[in-house]
Structures are given as structure tokens and as C-alpha cells.
């Protein structure tokens, strides 16, 4: 499965870093489903790969202190983290 960084965190460079409006337009135009996770996948978060609309993904993006976005072959993953996740 191919994985492409759209918006990076912790040093990984994303295609839309510094251009969140471009990322939001991409959310709105893509045919791929958007999925949202809050927290690290390896910690089995309660909110994990939940389908969201483009507008919901934008709200999640705007409200998260830390976020990264990856595009896979069959979906786009919006992954948010709290400040507690970073310690």
C-alpha cells in the first residue's frame, strides 16, 4: 500500500505544508474517503479510522494542536494528536 505525506508532523515534509487552504481544497475535491483518528494508532485509540466528510476533516484539522495527513491508495487519513500524546 502506497503512503504519501500531505501534511507532515515531527519533521516529515508534506505536500501541503504551509498551505492548509490547498489541503482543504484537496479534501473537498478528492474521490477518496477521508478517515479520522485521534491519537497514535499503535495505542488503539477509541476514535480510530472513523469516516468523516471534507468539512468535518477541516474542523478537526483546525482544532487539533498537532496533526498529520497521509494519502493511501484507497483513503486519506487525518490523524490528530493532543499535547499529552507528544510527551
Contact map, one row per residue, 1 for C-alpha under 8 A:
111000000000000000000000000000000000000000000000000000000000000000000001100000000000000
111100000000000000000000000000000000000000000000000000000000000000000001100000000000000
111110000000000000000000000000000000000000000000000000000000000000000111100000000000000
011111000000000000000000000000000000000000000000000000000000000000000111000000000000000
001111110001111000000000000000000000000000000000000000000000000000011110000000000000000
000111110000011110000010000000000000000000000000000000000000000000011110000000000000000
000011111000111110000010000000000000000000000000000000000000000000111100000000000000000
000011111111110010000000000000000000000000000000000000000000000000111000000000000000000
000000111111100000000000000000000000000000000000000000000000000001110000000000000000000
000000011111000000000000000000000000000000000000000000000000000000000000000000000000000
000000011111100000000000000000000000000000000000000000000000000000000000000000000000000
000010011111110000000000000000000000000000000000000000000000000000000000000000000000000
000010111011111010000000000000000000000000000000000000000000000000000000000000000000000
000011110001111110000000000000000000000000000000000000000000000000000000000000000000000
000011100000111110000000000000000000000000000000000000000000000000000000000000000000000
000001100000011111110110000000000000000000000000000000000000000000000000000000000000000
000001110000111111110000000000000000000000000000000000000000000000000000000000000000000
000000000000000111110000000000000000000000000000000000000000000000000000000000000000000
000000000000000111111110000000000000000000000000000000000000000000000000000000000000000
000000000000000111111111000000000000000000000000000000000000000000000000000000000000000
000000000000000000111111100000000000000000000000000000000000000000000000000000000000000
000000000000000100111111110000000000000000000000000000000000000000000000000000000000000
000001100000000100111111111000000000000000000000000000000000000000000000000000000000000
000000000000000000011111111100000000000000000000000001000100000000000000000000000000000
000000000000000000001111111110000000000000000000000000000000000000000000000000000000000
000000000000000000000111111111000000000000000000000000000000000000000000000000000000000
000000000000000000000011111111000100000000000000000001001000000000000000000000000000000
000000000000000000000001111111000000000000000000000001100000000000000000000000000000000
000000000000000000000000111111100000000000000000000000000000000000000000000000000000000
000000000000000000000000011111111000000000000000000000000000000000000000000000000000000
000000000000000000000000000011111000000000000000000000000000000000000000000000000000000
000000000000000000000000000001111100000000000000000000000000000000000000011100000000000
000000000000000000000000000001111110000000000000001110000000000000000000011100000000000
000000000000000000000000001000011111000000000000001111001000000000000000001111000000000
000000000000000000000000000000001111100000000000111100000000000000000000001111000000000
000000000000000000000000000000000111110000000011111100001000000000000000000011110000000
000000000000000000000000000000000011111110001011110000000000000000000000000011110000000
000000000000000000000000000000000001111100001111000000000000000000000000000000111100000
000000000000000000000000000000000000111110101010000000000000000000000000000000111100100
000000000000000000000000000000000000111111111000000000000000000000000000000000001000100
000000000000000000000000000000000000101111111001000000000000000000000000000000000000000
000000000000000000000000000000000000000111111000000000000000000000000000000000000000000
000000000000000000000000000000000000001111111000000000000000000000000000000000000000000
000000000000000000000000000000000000000111111101000000000000000000000000000000000000000
000000000000000000000000000000000000111111111111000000000000000000000000000000000000000
000000000000000000000000000000000000010000011111000000000000000000000000000000000000000
000000000000000000000000000000000001111000001111110000000000000000000000000000000000000
000000000000000000000000000000000001110010011111110000000000000000000000000000000000000
000000000000000000000000000000000011100000000011111000000000000000000000000010000000000
000000000000000000000000000000000011100000000011111100000000000000000000000000000000000
000000000000000000000000000000001111000000000000111110000000000000000000000000000000000
000000000000000000000000000000001111000000000000011111011000000000000000000000000000000
000000000000000000000000000000001100000000000000001111111000000000000000000000000000000
000000000000000000000001001100000100000000000000000111111100000000000000000000000000000
000000000000000000000000000100000000000000000000000011111110000000000000000000000000000
000000000000000000000000000000000000000000000000000111111111000000000000000000000000000
000000000000000000000000001000000101000000000000000111111111100000000000000001000000000
000000000000000000000001000000000000000000000000000001111111110000000000000000000000000
000000000000000000000000000000000000000000000000000000111111111000000000000000000000000
000000000000000000000000000000000000000000000000000000011111111100000000000000010000000
000000000000000000000000000000000000000000000000000000001111111100100000000001010000000
000000000000000000000000000000000000000000000000000000000111111100000000000000000000000
000000000000000000000000000000000000000000000000000000000011111110000000000000000000000
000000000000000000000000000000000000000000000000000000000001111111100000000000011100000
000000000000000000000000000000000000000000000000000000000000001111100000000000011110000
000000001000000000000000000000000000000000000000000000000000000111110000000000011110000
000000111000000000000000000000000000000000000000000000000000100111111000000001111000000
000011111000000000000000000000000000000000000000000000000000000001111100000001110000000
000011110000000000000000000000000000000000000000000000000000000000111110000111100000000
001111100000000000000000000000000000000000000000000000000000000000011111000111000000000
001111000000000000000000000000000000000000000000000000000000000000001111111110000000000
111100000000000000000000000000000000000000000000000000000000000000000111111110000000000
111000000000000000000000000000000000000000000000000000000000000000000011111000000000000
000000000000000000000000000000011000000000000000000000000000000000000011111100000000000
000000000000000000000000000000011110000000000000000000000000000000000011111110000000000
000000000000000000000000000000011110000000000000000000000000000000001111011111000000000
000000000000000000000000000000000111100000000000100000000000000000001111001111100000000
000000000000000000000000000000000111100000000000000000001000100000111100000111110000000
000000000000000000000000000000000001111000000000000000000000000000111000000011111000000
000000000000000000000000000000000001111000000000000000000001100111110000000001111100000
000000000000000000000000000000000000011100000000000000000000000111100000000000111111110
000000000000000000000000000000000000011000000000000000000000000111000000000000011111110
000000000000000000000000000000000000000000000000000000000000000011000000000000001111111
000000000000000000000000000000000000000000000000000000000000000000000000000000001111111
000000000000000000000000000000000000001100000000000000000000000000000000000000001111111
000000000000000000000000000000000000000000000000000000000000000000000000000000001111111
000000000000000000000000000000000000000000000000000000000000000000000000000000000011111
